[in-house]
Amino acid sequence: MNAGPRPSTEKELRADVLRGLAEGAPQVGPIQVHIDVTNRCNAACITCWDHSPLLKIARSKAWKGQRLPWETFERLMTDLDALGSVRAVVLSGMGEPLTHPRIYEMMAAVKLRGWHLTVLTNLLAADLDRLCDAGVDNLLVGVHGATPEAYAAFHPGWDESDFFRMTRGLKALANAGVRTRHVQVINRDTAPDVPAMVRFGQRFEADRVNYKLASLAGGTEDCAITPEQRIWLRDEAVPEARRLSEELGVRTNLGLFARQLEAASDSVVEVTAMDDVGCAMGFAYTRVAVDGTVLYCCNTSIPVGRVGEGSLRSQWFGPRWQGVREQIGRGEWFAGCERCGKFEQNVKWGERQRAQGLVPFGAKR
C-alpha cells in the first residue's frame, strides 16, 4: 500500500485522510496519536473501567503498577517522526499521567517536535509550576462535579479538601494564562450539577466544558443516571445549561451531550449509534497502551500491532490494520463500539464526509 507524498499543510493532510476514507484505505499516516504512559492512578473514579470500586473483577496490582518505559517512549517518538503525518499527541493513561516520573520530559519531547500536545489529568498529582511551563496546548482536567459533594461522591476516598485542591490548581493555571477544558462525566452523582458546571467553568476560566454521559461496564453500571434523571437532563437541565453558556459566554459541547442522552433512550447508559455516525479513527488516529500494544482506537479490544515489532509505519499500512478497517467499513462493529470514546471526533469527520456527498465510513446512511 503506497502512502503517497507527505502533505505539507493541514488542509492537504485532512484531504488525504478524507480520500483514504472514501477509498477504504489510508493515504497518509495518523494525524493524532494517543499515548498511555501509566496505569497507576491516585483516584478511584466511580465510573472508571479500571479503578472503580464497583468493578466486579478488579485489575491486578501488577497491572496497576505498569508504566511506559522511557526507552519505549523514545522508540515511539522515532516511529512517529518517520510517519511524517503526526500533528498532535495525547498523553494520558489508564491511570493518572502526572504520576509518571518522566512525564514532563515526555511533554517536552512532544513540544520539541512542534506537535500539538493534549494532556488529561485530575490535577492532584501536578507540579503546577512545571505544568504551567510545559506548553500544553489542550489541558483536559477531569473535574466531574461542580460542588464538593458531587466531586467526593464521584471520587470515592476523596473529600471536599481534594475538591478545593483541584480548584486551587485550576485557579493557578488560569492565573498563569494556561487555558483548561473541564471534563464532566455525568452519572447519578454529577447529574444534578449539570447547569452549575457552566458557572463553574466561567469561574475558573475554562476554555470549554466537555460533558459526557458516563460509559459504563463491568459493574459500574450501578452508578448510571436514573431514568428520572435522564428525563430531567433532557427536558430541563441541558436547556438551562445551554442558556447559561450563551449568557456567560462559556463554550460547551452540550449539543453533542444532548445527542448522547437521546441515543441512550431509556437505557440511561451511553449508547452510540455507530451505524449513523461512522468511524474515521483507523485513518486519522491511533492509541498506544502502556505495554506497547498499538490499538486501532481507544477500544482496548482492537489491538493492531506493537511498538518495536516492525515500524509503526509498516504496521499502519499493513494487512492487520487494514483488515480491521475493512470490517468496520462493512459496518461490522466490535464489542465496545456502542460506547465509542471518540464520539465527538467521529461526528466531525462524518460531517466532513457528508459535506463531500459521502456516507461516513462504516455508517449505513
C-alpha positions in Angstrom: 0.0 0.0 0.0 1.5 3.3 -1.1 1.2 6.2 1.3 1.9 8.8 -1.3 3.7 12.1 -0.7 3.7 13.7 2.7 1.2 16.6 3.0 2.7 20.0 3.6 -0.3 21.7 5.1 -3.1 20.8 7.5 -5.6 21.2 4.7 -3.7 18.8 2.5 -3.4 16.3 5.3 -7.1 16.4 6.1 -7.9 16.0 2.4 -5.7 12.9 2.3 -7.5 11.4 5.3 -10.8 12.1 3.6 -9.6 10.5 0.4 -8.5 7.4 2.4 -11.9 7.2 4.0 -13.6 7.4 0.5 -11.3 4.6 -0.9 -11.3 2.5 2.2 -7.5 2.5 2.6 -5.3 5.2 4.2 -3.4 7.6 2.0 -1.4 9.0 4.9 -0.4 8.1 8.5 -2.3 9.1 11.6 -2.8 12.8 12.4 -3.2 12.2 16.2 -1.5 9.6 18.4 -2.7 8.9 21.9 -0.1 7.5 24.3 -0.9 5.9 27.6 2.0 6.5 30.0 0.9 4.8 33.1 -1.8 2.5 34.6 -1.2 3.9 38.1 -3.9 6.2 39.4 -4.2 8.4 42.5 -8.0 8.3 42.2 -10.8 5.7 42.1 -13.4 7.4 40.0 -16.8 5.6 40.4 -17.3 5.2 36.6 -13.8 4.1 35.8 -13.4 0.8 33.9 -10.0 0.2 35.6 -10.1 1.7 39.1 -13.7 1.9 40.2 -14.6 0.2 43.5 -17.7 -1.0 41.7 -15.9 -3.3 39.3 -16.9 -7.0 39.6 -13.4 -8.1 38.6 -10.7 -5.7 39.8 -7.5 -5.0 37.9 -4.4 -6.8 39.4 -1.8 -4.9 41.4 0.8 -5.8 38.8 -1.4 -4.2 36.0 -1.9 -1.1 38.1 1.8 -0.7 38.6 2.6 -0.7 34.9 4.1 2.5 33.3 5.6 3.2 29.9 9.4 2.8 29.9 11.3 5.8 28.7 13.1 3.6 26.1 9.7 2.6 24.6 8.6 6.2 24.6 11.8 7.2 22.7 11.4 4.4 20.2 7.8 5.5 19.7 8.8 9.2 19.1 11.3 7.9 16.4 8.4 5.9 14.8 6.1 8.9 14.8 8.8 11.2 13.3 9.1 8.7 10.4 5.4 8.7 9.7 5.5 12.3 8.7 1.8 12.8 9.3 1.6 13.3 13.0 0.4 16.7 14.1 -1.0 16.0 17.6 -0.1 13.8 20.6 -2.3 13.0 23.6 -0.5 12.0 26.8 -2.8 10.2 29.2 -3.2 6.7 30.7 -5.5 4.1 32.1 -4.3 6.0 35.2 -3.1 9.5 36.1 -0.3 10.5 33.6 1.2 13.1 36.0 2.2 10.2 38.3 4.8 9.1 35.7 8.2 10.2 36.9 9.3 11.4 33.4 6.0 13.0 32.3 7.4 16.5 32.0 10.3 15.2 29.8 7.7 13.4 27.6 5.8 16.7 27.3 9.0 18.5 26.3 9.8 15.8 23.7 6.4 16.3 22.1 6.7 20.1 22.0 10.2 19.9 20.7 8.8 18.4 17.5 6.2 21.2 17.2 3.2 18.9 17.7 0.0 19.9 19.4 0.0 18.5 22.9 -3.0 17.4 24.9 -2.7 16.1 28.4 -5.5 14.5 30.5 -5.2 14.9 34.3 -7.1 15.2 37.5 -4.5 17.8 38.6 -3.9 16.4 42.1 -0.5 14.9 41.2 0.6 18.0 39.3 3.8 20.0 39.8 1.9 23.2 39.0 5.0 25.3 38.2 6.3 22.7 35.7 2.8 22.1 34.3 2.3 25.9 33.7 5.7 26.0 31.9 5.1 22.8 29.8 3.4 24.5 26.9 0.4 22.1 26.9 -2.0 23.2 24.1 -5.0 21.4 25.4 -5.2 20.6 29.1 -8.2 18.4 29.8 -8.9 18.4 33.5 -11.2 15.6 34.9 -13.4 17.7 37.2 -16.6 15.6 37.5 -18.8 17.8 39.6 -19.2 21.4 40.4 -19.7 21.0 44.2 -17.7 19.3 46.9 -20.5 16.8 47.5 -20.7 15.6 43.9 -17.0 15.6 43.5 -16.5 13.4 46.6 -19.3 11.0 45.5 -17.6 10.6 42.1 -14.2 10.1 43.7 -14.6 7.6 46.5 -11.9 8.1 49.0 -11.5 11.8 48.3 -13.4 14.5 50.1 -14.0 18.3 49.9 -10.4 19.1 50.7 -9.4 17.4 47.5 -12.1 19.3 45.6 -10.5 22.6 46.9 -7.0 21.4 46.0 -8.3 20.8 42.5 -9.9 24.2 42.3 -6.8 25.9 43.6 -4.9 24.2 40.7 -7.4 25.4 38.2 -7.0 29.0 39.6 -3.2 28.8 39.4 -3.4 27.6 35.8 -5.8 30.4 34.9 -3.5 33.0 36.6 -0.6 31.6 34.6 -2.5 32.0 31.3 -3.0 28.3 30.8 -6.4 27.5 29.4 -8.1 24.3 30.5 -11.0 22.3 29.3 -13.2 20.8 32.0 -14.2 17.2 31.5 -17.5 16.5 33.2 -18.6 12.8 33.1 -22.2 12.6 34.0 -23.5 9.8 36.2 -26.1 9.7 39.0 -23.8 11.7 41.3 -22.8 14.5 39.0 -26.1 14.8 37.0 -27.6 17.4 39.5 -24.6 19.7 38.8 -25.1 19.9 35.0 -26.3 23.5 34.9 -23.9 24.6 37.7 -20.9 23.2 35.7 -21.3 26.1 33.3 -20.9 28.7 36.1 -18.0 26.6 37.5 -16.4 26.8 34.0 -16.8 30.6 34.0 -15.4 31.0 37.5 -12.2 29.0 36.6 -11.9 30.4 33.0 -12.5 27.1 31.2 -11.8 27.2 27.5 -14.7 24.8 27.2 -16.8 22.5 29.3 -17.0 19.0 27.9 -20.0 16.9 29.0 -20.0 13.2 28.5 -22.6 10.6 29.6 -20.7 8.0 31.6 -19.6 5.0 29.6 -20.2 2.1 32.0 -19.3 -1.6 32.0 -18.1 -4.3 34.4 -20.2 -3.4 37.3 -20.0 0.4 37.1 -23.5 0.4 35.5 -24.7 0.6 39.1 -23.8 4.3 39.2 -25.6 5.3 35.9 -28.1 8.2 35.8 -31.6 7.1 36.7 -34.5 7.2 34.2 -35.9 10.2 36.0 -32.6 12.0 35.8 -32.3 11.3 32.1 -35.7 12.9 31.5 -34.8 15.9 33.8 -31.5 16.3 32.0 -33.1 16.2 28.6 -36.0 18.5 29.3 -34.7 20.9 31.9 -31.0 20.7 32.9 -29.5 20.7 29.4 -31.7 23.6 28.1 -30.9 25.6 31.3 -27.1 24.8 30.9 -27.3 25.9 27.2 -29.0 29.1 28.2 -26.3 29.8 30.8 -23.5 29.0 28.4 -24.8 31.6 26.0 -25.4 34.2 28.7 -22.0 33.7 30.3 -20.0 33.1 27.2 -18.8 29.6 28.2 -18.2 27.2 25.3 -19.6 23.7 25.8 -20.4 20.6 23.8 -24.0 20.4 25.1 -25.3 19.8 21.6 -23.4 16.5 21.4 -24.3 15.7 25.0 -27.9 16.1 24.2 -27.4 13.6 21.3 -25.9 11.1 23.8 -28.9 11.4 26.0 -31.3 10.8 23.1 -29.2 7.8 21.9 -29.2 6.3 25.4 -33.0 6.4 25.4 -34.4 4.6 28.4 -31.2 2.5 29.0 -29.6 5.5 30.8 -26.2 4.0 29.8 -24.2 5.6 26.9 -25.0 4.1 23.6 -23.5 5.4 20.3 -25.4 4.8 17.1 -22.3 3.9 15.1 -24.4 3.0 12.0 -25.3 6.7 11.9 -22.0 8.2 13.0 -19.4 6.0 11.3 -15.8 5.7 12.3 -12.7 7.5 11.0 -10.3 6.6 13.7 -8.2 4.0 11.8 -7.5 6.7 9.2 -6.7 9.7 11.5 -5.9 8.3 15.0 -4.3 5.5 16.9 -3.6 4.8 20.5 -0.6 3.1 22.2 -1.1 1.3 25.6 1.4 1.3 28.5 2.7 -2.2 27.5 3.4 -1.1 23.9 0.2 -2.6 22.4 -0.9 -0.5 19.5 -4.7 0.0 19.4 -6.9 0.8 16.4 -8.7 3.4 18.5 -9.3 3.8 22.2 -11.1 0.4 22.3 -8.7 -1.9 24.1 -10.4 -4.9 22.4 -9.0 -3.9 19.0 -5.2 -4.4 19.1 -3.5 -4.0 15.7 0.2 -4.1 16.5 3.0 -3.5 19.0 5.8 -0.9 19.4 9.1 -2.4 18.3 7.6 -5.2 16.2 8.4 -3.5 12.9 8.0 0.2 12.3 4.7 1.8 13.2 4.5 2.9 9.6 4.7 -0.7 8.3 2.0 -1.7 10.8 -0.3 1.2 9.9 -0.2 0.4 6.2 -0.1 -3.4 6.8 -2.7 -6.2 6.5 -3.7 -6.5 10.1 -4.7 -2.8 10.4 -6.3 -2.9 7.0 -8.4 -5.9 7.9 -9.9 -4.0 10.8 -10.7 -1.1 8.6 -12.4 -3.4 6.1 -14.5 -5.0 8.8 -15.6 -1.5 10.1 -16.2 -0.4 6.5 -18.8 -3.2 6.3 -20.5 -1.8 9.4 -19.4 -4.8 11.5 -18.7 -3.3 14.8 -16.6 -4.6 17.7 -17.7 -5.1 21.3 -17.4 -1.7 23.0 -18.1 0.4 19.8 -21.5 1.1 21.2 -19.7 3.1 23.9 -17.4 5.0 21.4 -14.8 7.0 23.2 -14.1 9.1 20.1 -17.7 10.1 19.5 -17.1 13.8 19.1 -14.2 13.3 16.7 -16.2 10.8 14.7 -19.1 13.2 14.4 -16.7 15.9 13.0 -15.1 13.5 10.5 -18.6 12.3 9.5 -19.7 15.9 8.8 -16.7 16.4 6.6 -17.5 13.3 4.6 -21.2 14.2 4.3 -20.1 17.7 3.0 -18.4 15.8 0.1 -21.6 13.9 -0.6 -20.3 10.7 1.1 -21.7 8.4 3.7 -19.4 8.3 6.7 -17.0 5.4 6.7 -18.8 2.4 8.3 -22.2 4.2 8.5 -25.2 2.7 6.8 -26.9 6.0 6.0 
